[in-house]
Amino acid sequence: MMPYFFWGSGMWIFPIIGIIVMLLIVLMIFWRGGFMGGCGGNGHDRHYHDDDRHYSRSESAMDILNKRYAKGEITKEEFERMKKDIAG
């Protein structure tokens, strides 16, 4: 008589809720980029996000520094100091 009491009192809903929660977690993982990585999806062409700037791995540090200086994000003194840091 015990199994009928268990299923008859509404306890059948908990396994269904558990399955729904697991499916939602899996969907969130794949929606956020999956197991393979960020923006590229295949893990090879990831981008670094820094506010509005997006830098891919194929860009060198000097390319990024030149772009930031050209946009006016850094001063000439900062540019020269960072260029020395990169080169040295």
Phi and psi restraints in degrees (value plus and minus 20) as a CYANA .aco file:
   2 MET   PHI     -84.7   -44.7
   2 MET   PSI     -65.6   -25.6
   3 PRO   PHI     -80.2   -40.2
   3 PRO   PSI     -55.2   -15.2
   4 TYR   PHI     -87.0   -47.0
   4 TYR   PSI     -57.2   -17.2
   5 PHE   PHI     -85.1   -45.1
   5 PHE   PSI     -61.7   -21.7
   6 PHE   PHI     -81.3   -41.3
   6 PHE   PSI     -71.0   -31.0
   7 TRP   PHI     -97.0   -57.0
   7 TRP   PSI     -45.6    -5.6
   8 GLY   PHI     -99.3   -59.3
   8 GLY   PSI     -37.9     2.1
   9 SER   PHI    -113.7   -73.7
   9 SER   PSI      -9.8    30.2
  10 GLY   PHI      76.3   116.3
  10 GLY   PSI     -14.6    25.4
  11 MET   PHI     -92.6   -52.6
  11 MET   PSI     -31.9     8.1
  12 TRP   PHI     -86.5   -46.5
  12 TRP   PSI     -38.2     1.8
  13 ILE   PHI     -93.7   -53.7
  13 ILE   PSI     -46.8    -6.8
  14 PHE   PHI     -85.4   -45.4
  14 PHE   PSI     -62.2   -22.2
  15 PRO   PHI     -82.4   -42.4
  15 PRO   PSI     -55.8   -15.8
  16 ILE   PHI     -87.2   -47.2
  16 ILE   PSI     -62.5   -22.5
  17 ILE   PHI     -82.2   -42.2
  17 ILE   PSI     -60.7   -20.7
  18 GLY   PHI     -80.9   -40.9
  18 GLY   PSI     -62.9   -22.9
  19 ILE   PHI     -84.6   -44.6
  19 ILE   PSI     -62.8   -22.8
  20 ILE   PHI     -82.6   -42.6
  20 ILE   PSI     -62.9   -22.9
  21 VAL   PHI     -83.1   -43.1
  21 VAL   PSI     -63.4   -23.4
  22 MET   PHI     -82.9   -42.9
  22 MET   PSI     -61.5   -21.5
  23 LEU   PHI     -83.5   -43.5
  23 LEU   PSI     -59.7   -19.7
  24 LEU   PHI     -84.1   -44.1
  24 LEU   PSI     -59.5   -19.5
  25 ILE   PHI     -84.0   -44.0
  25 ILE   PSI     -64.4   -24.4
  26 VAL   PHI     -83.1   -43.1
  26 VAL   PSI     -62.9   -22.9
  27 LEU   PHI     -83.0   -43.0
  27 LEU   PSI     -58.9   -18.9
  28 MET   PHI     -85.7   -45.7
  28 MET   PSI     -58.7   -18.7
  29 ILE   PHI     -83.1   -43.1
  29 ILE   PSI     -67.0   -27.0
  30 PHE   PHI     -93.1   -53.1
  30 PHE   PSI     -50.0   -10.0
  31 TRP   PHI     -88.3   -48.3
  31 TRP   PSI     -54.8   -14.8
  32 ARG   PHI    -101.8   -61.8
  32 ARG   PSI     -20.6    19.4
  33 GLY   PHI     110.2   150.2
  33 GLY   PSI     -25.0    15.0
  34 GLY   PHI      51.7    91.7
  34 GLY   PSI    -188.7  -148.7
  35 PHE   PHI    -102.5   -62.5
  35 PHE   PSI     -32.8     7.2
  36 MET   PHI    -109.7   -69.7
  36 MET   PSI     -34.2     5.8
  37 GLY   PHI     105.6   145.6
  37 GLY   PSI     149.9   189.9
  38 GLY   PHI     -64.6   -24.6
  38 GLY   PSI    -140.3  -100.3
  39 CYS   PHI     -92.0   -52.0
  39 CYS   PSI     -55.0   -15.0
  40 GLY   PHI     -93.8   -53.8
  40 GLY   PSI     -49.7    -9.7
  41 GLY   PHI      65.8   105.8
  41 GLY   PSI     -48.8    -8.8
  42 ASN   PHI    -121.7   -81.7
  42 ASN   PSI     -22.5    17.5
  43 GLY   PHI      65.3   105.3
  43 GLY   PSI     -26.1    13.9
  44 HIS   PHI    -117.6   -77.6
  44 HIS   PSI     -49.4    -9.4
  45 ASP   PHI    -140.0  -100.0
  45 ASP   PSI      39.3    79.3
  46 ARG   PHI     -95.9   -55.9
  46 ARG   PSI     134.9   174.9
  47 HIS   PHI    -138.8   -98.8
  47 HIS   PSI     127.7   167.7
  48 TYR   PHI    -116.8   -76.8
  48 TYR   PSI     109.5   149.5
  49 HIS   PHI    -124.5   -84.5
  49 HIS   PSI     104.5   144.5
  50 ASP   PHI    -156.8  -116.8
  50 ASP   PSI      74.9   114.9
  51 ASP   PHI      37.5    77.5
  51 ASP   PSI    -135.5   -95.5
  52 ASP   PHI    -112.9   -72.9
  52 ASP   PSI     -25.5    14.5
  53 ARG   PHI    -112.2   -72.2
  53 ARG   PSI     117.5   157.5
  54 HIS   PHI    -143.9  -103.9
  54 HIS   PSI     102.3   142.3
  55 TYR   PHI    -140.6  -100.6
  55 TYR   PSI     109.2   149.2
  56 SER   PHI    -110.8   -70.8
  56 SER   PSI     143.6   183.6
  57 ARG   PHI     -86.5   -46.5
  57 ARG   PSI     -40.8    -0.8
  58 SER   PHI     -94.8   -54.8
  58 SER   PSI     -36.5     3.5
  59 GLU   PHI    -101.9   -61.9
  59 GLU   PSI     116.8   156.8
  60 SER   PHI    -101.0   -61.0
  60 SER   PSI     146.6   186.6
  61 ALA   PHI     -83.0   -43.0
  61 ALA   PSI     -55.4   -15.4
  62 MET   PHI     -88.0   -48.0
  62 MET   PSI     -58.3   -18.3
  63 ASP   PHI     -80.6   -40.6
  63 ASP   PSI     -64.5   -24.5
  64 ILE   PHI     -84.7   -44.7
  64 ILE   PSI     -62.1   -22.1
  65 LEU   PHI     -83.3   -43.3
  65 LEU   PSI     -62.9   -22.9
  66 ASN   PHI     -81.9   -41.9
  66 ASN   PSI     -60.9   -20.9
  67 LYS   PHI     -84.5   -44.5
  67 LYS   PSI     -62.8   -22.8
  68 ARG   PHI     -84.7   -44.7
  68 ARG   PSI     -57.9   -17.9
  69 TYR   PHI     -89.2   -49.2
  69 TYR   PSI     -60.6   -20.6
  70 ALA   PHI     -84.9   -44.9
  70 ALA   PSI     -53.6   -13.6
  71 LYS   PHI     -99.8   -59.8
  71 LYS   PSI     -30.6     9.4
  72 GLY   PHI      65.2   105.2
  72 GLY   PSI      -2.8    37.2
  73 GLU   PHI     -95.6   -55.6
  73 GLU   PSI     -46.4    -6.4
  74 ILE   PHI    -149.9  -109.9
  74 ILE   PSI     135.9   175.9
  75 THR   PHI    -103.4   -63.4
  75 THR   PSI     151.6   191.6
  76 LYS   PHI     -82.7   -42.7
  76 LYS   PSI     -59.8   -19.8
  77 GLU   PHI     -83.9   -43.9
  77 GLU   PSI     -64.4   -24.4
  78 GLU   PHI     -83.3   -43.3
  78 GLU   PSI     -60.4   -20.4
  79 PHE   PHI     -79.8   -39.8
  79 PHE   PSI     -68.5   -28.5
  80 GLU   PHI     -83.2   -43.2
  80 GLU   PSI     -62.6   -22.6
  81 ARG   PHI     -83.6   -43.6
  81 ARG   PSI     -64.8   -24.8
  82 MET   PHI     -87.6   -47.6
  82 MET   PSI     -55.1   -15.1
  83 LYS   PHI     -84.6   -44.6
  83 LYS   PSI     -59.2   -19.2
  84 LYS   PHI     -84.6   -44.6
  84 LYS   PSI     -60.2   -20.2
  85 ASP   PHI     -82.3   -42.3
  85 ASP   PSI     -61.3   -21.3
  86 ILE   PHI     -87.3   -47.3
  86 ILE   PSI     -64.9   -24.9
  87 ALA   PHI     -91.3   -51.3
  87 ALA   PSI     -51.8   -11.8
